[in-house]
Amino acid sequence: MDFASFARAIFALAVTLGLMGLCAVALRRFGPGALARFAAPRKERRLAVVETLVLDPSRRLVLVSCDGKERLLLLGEGQVVAADLGKEPV
């Protein structure tokens, strides 16, 4: 291996690391939200978790809003118990 090919390999490594560094700086400057601006606008979601409450290590209450109605779910111990609150979210 002669000096020219060794120097070319070192130069290629330096260029590659430099490009990776520039990408890291650009990502920090513009943030991960920069790519979201170029994405197509998303339609409004139908399902939303309004609030959660941990009752104990194995059970939790989850208030879910779906299509304008709120439902209270009791999750845990391998089962789901649902209650329809029947009111519009505020």
C-alpha positions as a LaTeX table, in Angstrom:
\begin{tabular}{lrrr}
\hline
Residue & $x$ (\AA) & $y$ (\AA) & $z$ (\AA) \\
\hline
Met1 & 0.00 & 0.00 & 0.00 \\
Asp2 & 1.61 & 3.18 & $-1.12$ \\
Phe3 & 1.29 & 6.60 & 0.47 \\
Ala4 & $-1.20$ & 7.94 & $-2.11$ \\
Ser5 & $-3.83$ & 5.26 & $-1.44$ \\
Phe6 & $-3.30$ & 5.61 & 2.32 \\
Ala7 & $-3.78$ & 9.39 & 2.08 \\
Arg8 & $-6.89$ & 8.90 & $-0.08$ \\
Ala9 & $-8.39$ & 6.54 & 2.53 \\
Ile10 & $-7.68$ & 9.01 & 5.35 \\
Phe11 & $-9.17$ & 11.86 & 3.28 \\
Ala12 & $-12.31$ & 9.80 & 2.55 \\
Leu13 & $-12.67$ & 9.01 & 6.25 \\
Ala14 & $-12.29$ & 12.70 & 7.16 \\
Val15 & $-14.92$ & 13.73 & 4.57 \\
Thr16 & $-17.34$ & 11.06 & 5.82 \\
Leu17 & $-16.92$ & 12.09 & 9.46 \\
Gly18 & $-17.26$ & 15.75 & 8.48 \\
Leu19 & $-20.54$ & 15.09 & 6.68 \\
Met20 & $-21.84$ & 13.17 & 9.68 \\
Gly21 & $-20.89$ & 16.08 & 11.93 \\
Leu22 & $-22.67$ & 18.57 & 9.66 \\
Cys23 & $-25.79$ & 16.42 & 9.71 \\
Ala24 & $-25.68$ & 16.29 & 13.51 \\
Val25 & $-25.32$ & 20.08 & 13.74 \\
Ala26 & $-28.18$ & 20.62 & 11.27 \\
Leu27 & $-30.42$ & 18.22 & 13.19 \\
Arg28 & $-29.71$ & 20.03 & 16.45 \\
Arg29 & $-30.32$ & 23.42 & 14.90 \\
Phe30 & $-33.53$ & 22.67 & 13.03 \\
Gly31 & $-34.77$ & 19.93 & 15.37 \\
Pro32 & $-36.78$ & 16.82 & 14.69 \\
Gly33 & $-39.88$ & 18.96 & 14.03 \\
Ala34 & $-38.30$ & 20.32 & 10.84 \\
Leu35 & $-39.16$ & 17.16 & 8.91 \\
Ala36 & $-42.75$ & 17.29 & 10.15 \\
Arg37 & $-43.25$ & 20.64 & 8.41 \\
Phe38 & $-42.67$ & 18.99 & 5.03 \\
Ala39 & $-45.06$ & 16.11 & 5.69 \\
Ala40 & $-48.64$ & 16.18 & 4.47 \\
Pro41 & $-51.12$ & 17.66 & 6.95 \\
Arg42 & $-52.74$ & 14.97 & 9.04 \\
Lys43 & $-56.46$ & 14.75 & 9.52 \\
Glu44 & $-57.94$ & 15.24 & 12.95 \\
Arg45 & $-57.78$ & 12.21 & 15.20 \\
Arg46 & $-60.96$ & 10.56 & 16.42 \\
Leu47 & $-59.49$ & 8.97 & 19.54 \\
Ala48 & $-57.73$ & 10.77 & 22.39 \\
Val49 & $-56.64$ & 9.81 & 25.89 \\
Val50 & $-57.92$ & 12.62 & 28.09 \\
Glu51 & $-56.52$ & 11.51 & 31.44 \\
Thr52 & $-55.12$ & 8.46 & 33.24 \\
Leu53 & $-55.08$ & 7.61 & 36.93 \\
Val54 & $-53.04$ & 4.78 & 38.44 \\
Leu55 & $-55.06$ & 3.03 & 41.13 \\
Asp56 & $-52.50$ & 0.41 & 42.15 \\
Pro57 & $-49.61$ & $-1.42$ & 40.44 \\
Ser58 & $-51.95$ & $-3.63$ & 38.46 \\
Arg59 & $-54.93$ & $-1.34$ & 37.67 \\
Arg60 & $-55.47$ & 2.08 & 36.15 \\
Leu61 & $-58.39$ & 4.28 & 35.07 \\
Val62 & $-58.24$ & 5.78 & 31.58 \\
Leu63 & $-60.60$ & 8.50 & 30.36 \\
Val64 & $-60.88$ & 8.23 & 26.55 \\
Ser65 & $-62.67$ & 10.55 & 24.14 \\
Cys66 & $-63.95$ & 8.95 & 20.93 \\
Asp67 & $-66.24$ & 10.61 & 18.36 \\
Gly68 & $-67.40$ & 13.25 & 20.81 \\
Lys69 & $-68.19$ & 10.81 & 23.63 \\
Glu70 & $-66.11$ & 10.09 & 26.69 \\
Arg71 & $-65.63$ & 6.60 & 28.07 \\
Leu72 & $-64.04$ & 5.57 & 31.34 \\
Leu73 & $-61.98$ & 2.37 & 31.12 \\
Leu74 & $-60.70$ & 0.33 & 34.04 \\
Leu75 & $-57.61$ & $-1.54$ & 32.80 \\
Gly76 & $-55.78$ & $-4.27$ & 34.60 \\
Glu77 & $-55.61$ & $-7.91$ & 35.62 \\
Gly78 & $-56.18$ & $-9.05$ & 32.03 \\
Gln79 & $-59.58$ & $-7.43$ & 31.63 \\
Val80 & $-61.17$ & $-4.15$ & 30.54 \\
Val81 & $-64.27$ & $-2.70$ & 32.14 \\
Ala82 & $-65.86$ & 0.24 & 30.26 \\
Ala83 & $-68.38$ & 2.85 & 31.38 \\
Asp84 & $-70.05$ & 5.23 & 28.93 \\
Leu85 & $-70.18$ & 8.70 & 30.43 \\
Gly86 & $-72.43$ & 9.88 & 27.61 \\
Lys87 & $-71.34$ & 13.50 & 27.72 \\
Glu88 & $-69.59$ & 15.75 & 25.28 \\
Pro89 & $-65.96$ & 16.63 & 26.12 \\
Val90 & $-65.37$ & 20.14 & 27.33 \\
\hline
\end{tabular}
